[in-house]
Amino acid sequence: MNPRLAGWALLCAALLAAGLFFSSAHLVARWSAERFSNPHDDLEWLRREFGLSQAELTRVRQLHEGYLPQCREWCAKIAAAKAELEAELARGSDLTPRVAELVRQVVALRAECQIRMLQHFTEVSRAMPPEQGRRYLAEMLRLTLTAHEQTEQAMAPAASHRHGHP
């Protein structure tokens, strides 16, 4: 075979393979998005993931809808406290007693919010079949309690040499 013709054939095959790959990837992504999400129901994933019956999902939905106003209220309190802290920090470069007080306030609000989230997750887990409820609660605890774990681990004494500390 002519080397020039072989080069063109190889180039065409590579372009065809790349086109097929990207087309397949796009179709799989689209199929997955359609199969695993429902923009009209933010709890459908829960039904599928934990194999909930319609009655179980209805109970979880009631708990979720009952918790949402509380969640919004805590988020608003935290946002207001953060805004006050940021405004205080913008006024000067010193760590004033007021700044320290506001930091403590933000942390306290976040802690109380986290406690209430854990209470909600526990309640939701009880509305599920026992094994699924345990699995759900374990995952929610992991997500809730480990939000800052990487930062904490990076700053722990064993890892402090990475930051140039003795």
C-alpha positions as CSV (number, residue, x, y, z in Angstrom):
1,M,0.0,0.0,0.0
2,N,1.2,3.5,-0.8
3,P,2.6,5.1,2.4
4,R,0.7,8.3,1.7
5,L,-2.6,6.5,1.2
6,A,-1.9,4.5,4.4
7,G,-1.4,7.8,6.3
8,W,-4.7,9.2,5.1
9,A,-6.5,5.9,5.9
10,L,-5.0,6.0,9.4
11,L,-6.0,9.6,9.9
12,C,-9.5,9.0,8.7
13,A,-9.8,5.9,11.0
14,A,-8.5,8.0,14.0
15,L,-11.0,10.8,13.2
16,L,-13.8,8.3,12.9
17,A,-12.9,6.6,16.2
18,A,-12.7,10.0,18.0
19,G,-16.0,11.0,16.6
20,L,-17.6,7.8,17.7
21,F,-16.1,8.1,21.1
22,F,-17.3,11.6,21.7
23,S,-20.7,10.9,20.2
24,S,-21.1,7.8,22.5
25,A,-19.9,9.8,25.5
26,H,-22.4,12.5,24.8
27,L,-25.3,10.0,24.4
28,V,-24.4,8.2,27.6
29,A,-24.2,11.4,29.5
30,R,-27.6,12.5,28.2
31,W,-29.1,9.1,28.8
32,S,-27.7,9.1,32.4
33,A,-29.0,12.7,33.1
34,E,-32.5,11.8,31.9
35,R,-32.5,8.4,33.7
36,F,-31.1,9.6,37.0
37,S,-32.6,13.1,37.4
38,N,-36.0,14.5,37.5
39,P,-36.0,18.3,37.5
40,H,-39.6,18.3,38.7
41,D,-38.9,16.1,41.8
42,D,-35.8,16.7,43.9
43,L,-36.4,13.5,46.0
44,E,-36.8,11.1,43.1
45,W,-33.1,10.1,43.5
46,L,-33.9,9.1,47.0
47,R,-36.6,6.7,45.9
48,R,-34.4,5.1,43.3
49,E,-31.2,5.0,45.5
50,F,-32.9,3.5,48.5
51,G,-35.7,1.5,46.8
52,L,-38.5,3.3,48.6
53,S,-42.1,2.5,48.0
54,Q,-44.4,5.3,47.0
55,A,-45.8,5.4,50.6
56,E,-42.3,5.7,52.1
57,L,-41.4,8.4,49.6
58,T,-44.5,10.3,50.5
59,R,-43.6,10.2,54.2
60,V,-40.0,11.3,53.4
61,R,-41.4,14.1,51.2
62,Q,-43.6,15.3,54.1
63,L,-40.6,15.4,56.4
64,H,-38.5,17.2,53.8
65,E,-41.1,19.8,53.1
66,G,-41.6,20.3,56.9
67,Y,-37.9,20.8,57.4
68,L,-37.2,23.2,54.4
69,P,-38.6,26.3,56.1
70,Q,-36.4,25.6,59.2
71,C,-33.4,25.1,56.9
72,R,-34.1,28.3,55.1
73,E,-34.4,30.1,58.5
74,W,-31.1,28.8,59.7
75,C,-29.4,29.7,56.4
76,A,-30.7,33.2,56.7
77,K,-29.5,33.5,60.3
78,I,-26.0,32.3,59.2
79,A,-25.9,34.6,56.2
80,A,-26.9,37.6,58.3
81,A,-24.2,36.8,60.9
82,K,-21.6,36.3,58.1
83,A,-22.6,39.6,56.5
84,E,-22.2,41.4,59.9
85,L,-18.8,39.7,60.4
86,E,-17.7,40.7,56.9
87,A,-18.8,44.3,57.5
88,E,-16.9,44.5,60.7
89,L,-13.8,43.1,59.1
90,A,-14.1,45.6,56.3
91,R,-14.0,48.5,58.9
92,G,-10.5,47.7,60.0
93,S,-7.6,45.3,59.9
94,D,-7.4,44.5,63.6
95,L,-8.9,41.5,65.2
96,T,-11.2,43.3,67.6
97,P,-13.3,41.7,70.4
98,R,-16.3,42.4,68.2
99,V,-14.8,40.4,65.3
100,A,-14.0,37.5,67.7
101,E,-17.6,37.7,69.0
102,L,-19.1,37.6,65.5
103,V,-16.8,34.6,64.5
104,R,-18.1,32.7,67.6
105,Q,-21.7,33.7,66.7
106,V,-21.3,32.3,63.1
107,V,-19.7,29.1,64.4
108,A,-22.5,28.7,67.0
109,L,-25.2,29.2,64.4
110,R,-23.5,26.6,62.1
111,A,-23.3,24.1,64.9
112,E,-26.9,24.5,65.8
113,C,-27.9,24.2,62.1
114,Q,-25.8,21.0,61.8
115,I,-27.5,19.5,64.9
116,R,-30.9,20.2,63.4
117,M,-29.8,18.7,60.1
118,L,-28.7,15.6,61.9
119,Q,-32.0,15.4,63.7
120,H,-33.8,15.7,60.4
121,F,-31.7,13.0,58.8
122,T,-32.4,10.7,61.7
123,E,-36.1,11.3,61.4
124,V,-36.0,10.6,57.6
125,S,-34.0,7.4,58.2
126,R,-36.7,6.2,60.5
127,A,-39.3,6.6,57.7
128,M,-37.3,4.2,55.5
129,P,-37.0,0.4,55.7
130,P,-34.4,-0.3,58.5
131,E,-31.5,-1.3,56.3
132,Q,-32.0,1.5,53.8
133,G,-32.5,4.0,56.7
134,R,-29.1,2.9,58.2
135,R,-27.4,3.3,54.9
136,Y,-29.1,6.7,54.3
137,L,-28.2,8.0,57.7
138,A,-24.6,6.8,57.4
139,E,-24.2,8.7,54.1
140,M,-25.8,11.9,55.4
141,L,-23.6,11.7,58.6
142,R,-20.6,11.3,56.4
143,L,-21.5,14.3,54.2
144,T,-22.5,16.5,57.2
145,L,-19.8,15.7,59.6
146,T,-16.9,15.5,57.2
147,A,-17.4,18.8,55.4
148,H,-14.2,20.3,56.9
149,E,-12.3,17.0,57.5
150,Q,-9.8,17.5,54.7
151,T,-8.9,21.0,56.0
152,E,-8.6,19.7,59.5
153,Q,-6.4,16.8,58.4
154,A,-4.2,19.1,56.4
155,M,-3.8,21.4,59.4
156,A,-3.2,18.6,62.0
157,P,0.3,18.4,63.6
158,A,1.3,15.4,61.5
159,A,0.7,17.4,58.3
160,S,2.0,20.7,59.6
161,H,5.4,20.3,57.9
162,R,3.6,20.9,54.6
163,H,2.9,24.5,55.7
164,G,6.5,25.2,56.7
165,H,5.8,24.9,60.4
166,P,8.3,23.0,62.7
